[in-house]
Amino acid sequence: MKKNLLKMKNLRPSTQAILDGTNNAQKKDLNVSIYHQMVQKTLDGHGDTNQHSLTISSLIISNKCENIIELGVRFGDSTVPLLFGATVVGGNSRVTSVDIESPEEQAKRIGRPIIEFDDNFNSRWKFVKQDAISFLKEQNSRIDFIFIDDWHGENHVFEELTIIDKLVDNTSLILLHDTMYYGSHPHYNETVMPEGHEFEGKGVYGALTRFVEEYPNYEYCTIPINHGLTILRKVK
Ligand SMILES: C[S@@+](CC[C@H](N)C(=O)[O-])C[C@H]1O[C@@H](n2cnc3c(N)ncnc32)[C@H](O)[C@@H]1O
């Protein structure tokens, strides 16, 4: 990922100057400017997860999460609120983002500009190009916050949750995007999709219902907008 912070193409010159700044006052302004972008995205963002921007960052900030994992990055849209949260928490708070294809590769393939992060974000960010399940199998540190938005097949997500179970406790938050995929919100989507489809089986919601049946020590609730964002927590 390119060094140099958040350079969104439509930033006002004054905002870009803030991003290039180094002192604390400027960094505070930077946070304010990104916060304003996230408010706008939460209000009327068109991307898959944009309307969850403030929810994601607020959960990280209020729970003072440090070890933050993102599965499924694409162009980096959901990485922004994760990194914003980590930056506000400060200390050891950091984001590890995992995807089988880098944001640069995906942006180039689609012909979309990538979101670039400056040093303020980059210092808290690590991108790992790897299959999410093989990445999870290598982890042995407790996870504070994990955002699951990679391959949405039922068996794939179910396997992720069973690995994550060993890495979380009752203070960790697991977020699953797309339990109400293709805009079925406020209803869960259990449509059975064929093998090879990204949502194969009953997709993310199918994985979630199977998981809580086998692991009854979990609770969850869902924010019913923007394809559904489920917050899952181990109770004991
Ligand atoms: C829905 S997009 C992620 C969207 C992103 N979270 C956002 O809010 O903009 C799904 C991503 O998962 C990645 N992906 C698909 N299968 C994967 C796997 N097995 N492991 C890791 N990433 C995978 C894809 O390359 C793609 O970038």
The ligand as a MOL file (V3000), in Angstrom:
LIG
                    3D

  0  0  0     0  0            999 V3000
M  V30 BEGIN CTAB
M  V30 COUNTS 27 29 0 0 0
M  V30 BEGIN ATOM
M  V30 1 C -17.5750 -7.2370 -0.1940 0
M  V30 2 S -15.8870 -6.9830 -0.5430 0 CHG=1
M  V30 3 C -15.2880 -6.1250 0.8820 0
M  V30 4 C -15.8690 -4.7840 1.0030 0
M  V30 5 C -15.2240 -3.8720 2.0370 0
M  V30 6 N -15.2290 -4.4470 3.3620 0
M  V30 7 C -15.9950 -2.5510 2.0470 0
M  V30 8 O -16.7690 -2.3130 2.9650 0
M  V30 9 O -15.8470 -1.8020 1.0930 0 CHG=-1
M  V30 10 C -15.2620 -8.6090 -0.3300 0
M  V30 11 C -13.7400 -8.7240 -0.3770 0
M  V30 12 O -13.4010 -10.0280 0.0970 0
M  V30 13 C -12.2500 -10.4710 -0.6100 0
M  V30 14 N -12.2210 -11.9320 -0.4850 0
M  V30 15 C -12.9300 -12.8510 -1.1710 0
M  V30 16 N -12.6290 -14.0920 -0.7480 0
M  V30 17 C -11.7110 -13.9400 0.2440 0
M  V30 18 C -11.0070 -14.8500 1.0890 0
M  V30 19 N -11.1840 -16.1780 0.9810 0
M  V30 20 N -10.1500 -14.3460 1.9950 0
M  V30 21 C -9.9500 -13.0030 2.1050 0
M  V30 22 N -10.5770 -12.1030 1.3270 0
M  V30 23 C -11.4370 -12.5670 0.4080 0
M  V30 24 C -12.4670 -9.9380 -2.0190 0
M  V30 25 O -11.2190 -9.8410 -2.6920 0
M  V30 26 C -13.1060 -8.5820 -1.7520 0
M  V30 27 O -12.1510 -7.5590 -1.7090 0
M  V30 END ATOM
M  V30 BEGIN BOND
M  V30 1 1 1 2
M  V30 2 1 2 3
M  V30 3 1 2 10
M  V30 4 1 3 4
M  V30 5 1 4 5
M  V30 6 1 5 6
M  V30 7 1 5 7
M  V30 8 2 7 8
M  V30 9 1 7 9
M  V30 10 1 10 11
M  V30 11 1 11 12
M  V30 12 1 11 26
M  V30 13 1 12 13
M  V30 14 1 13 14
M  V30 15 1 13 24
M  V30 16 1 14 15
M  V30 17 1 14 23
M  V30 18 2 15 16
M  V30 19 1 16 17
M  V30 20 1 17 18
M  V30 21 2 17 23
M  V30 22 1 18 19
M  V30 23 2 18 20
M  V30 24 1 20 21
M  V30 25 2 21 22
M  V30 26 1 22 23
M  V30 27 1 24 25
M  V30 28 1 24 26
M  V30 29 1 26 27
M  V30 END BOND
M  V30 END CTAB
M  END
